[in-house]
Amino acid sequence: MTLHTTTFITEEDGRMDIPAIFGKDDSICWSYVIQTEFLPWFYCLYSEEFEKGVIKKNMISMIHPDQFVGLLEAENVIELLDVQVVLPGHMTKEERWVMRPLTSMWEGQVDGYTEYVYVTSDGKRFSTSREITDENQLDDRQMLFPLSTS
């Protein structure tokens, strides 16, 4: 079963003032975040036009697949430069977190629950469910990334 919970926790002593050039008026800057859940997350590098003729590169980290898809849908405003998936050790059978280039992501149903399959550039597939080893095991599956151009 895929869990959708908060993974990046902030504490007041990590709060920092942020210069206006780096964020919107309501932005909050943190010097660190705490991650307690062991779910995959996305690391995305994108560029956007900051002001006429000035391109700014940003990195964004997010946990929820729907937020990631929302970022993809904003590609008419931003240019997505790199997408990595950060996987906890229990998903990779390693003793540590790993970050790998994401080449595709699938969503589907398994026993009434939404599951995701992450496919990395080396062709390996990962899911939060130990029973799911391939996107073909998902009912009603659809590819979320890359976005279909049709």
Backbone hydrogen bonds, N-H to C=O, Kabsch-Sander energy under -0.5 kcal/mol:
donor,donor_aa,acceptor,acceptor_aa,energy
2,T,114,T,-0.9
5,T,3,L,-0.6
9,I,7,T,-0.7
9,I,34,I,-3.4
14,G,11,E,-2.3
15,R,12,E,-1.7
16,M,29,C,-2.8
22,F,19,P,-2.2
23,G,20,A,-1.0
27,S,24,K,-2.1
29,C,16,M,-1.0
31,S,14,G,-3.0
34,I,9,I,-2.9
36,T,7,T,-0.6
36,T,34,I,-0.5
39,L,37,E,-0.6
41,W,86,V,-1.7
42,F,62,M,-3.3
43,Y,84,Q,-2.5
44,C,42,F,-0.5
44,C,60,I,-2.7
45,L,82,D,-2.4
46,Y,58,N,-2.8
47,S,79,E,-2.4
48,E,56,K,-2.3
49,E,77,V,-0.5
50,F,48,E,-0.8
50,F,54,V,-2.9
51,E,54,V,-1.1
54,V,51,E,-3.4
55,I,53,G,-0.6
56,K,48,E,-3.1
58,N,46,Y,-3.2
60,I,44,C,-2.5
62,M,42,F,-1.9
67,Q,64,H,-0.7
68,F,64,H,-1.9
69,V,65,P,-2.6
70,G,66,D,-1.9
71,L,67,Q,-1.9
72,L,68,F,-2.1
73,E,69,V,-2.3
74,A,70,G,-0.7
74,A,71,L,-0.8
75,E,72,L,-1.5
77,V,74,A,-2.7
78,I,74,A,-2.0
79,E,47,S,-2.9
80,L,78,I,-0.6
81,L,45,L,-3.0
81,L,79,E,-0.5
82,D,45,L,-1.7
84,Q,43,Y,-2.6
85,V,100,R,-3.0
86,V,41,W,-3.4
87,L,85,V,-0.6
87,L,98,V,-3.2
91,M,88,P,-1.7
92,T,88,P,-1.0
93,K,89,G,-1.8
94,E,89,G,-1.2
98,V,87,L,-2.3
100,R,85,V,-2.4
102,L,83,V,-2.1
103,T,101,P,-0.5
103,T,119,V,-2.9
104,S,119,V,-1.7
105,M,145,F,-2.3
106,W,117,V,-2.6
107,E,142,Q,-2.5
108,G,115,E,-2.2
109,Q,139,D,-2.9
110,V,113,Y,-2.5
113,Y,110,V,-2.0
115,E,108,G,-2.9
117,V,106,W,-2.0
118,Y,126,F,-2.9
119,V,104,S,-3.0
119,V,117,V,-0.5
120,T,118,Y,-0.5
120,T,124,K,-2.4
121,S,101,P,-1.9
123,G,120,T,-2.7
126,F,118,Y,-2.1
128,T,116,Y,-0.5
132,I,129,S,-0.8
133,T,131,E,-0.7
137,Q,134,D,-1.8
138,L,135,E,-1.7
139,D,109,Q,-2.9
141,R,138,L,-0.7
142,Q,107,E,-2.4
144,L,105,M,-3.1
144,L,142,Q,-0.5
145,F,105,M,-1.5
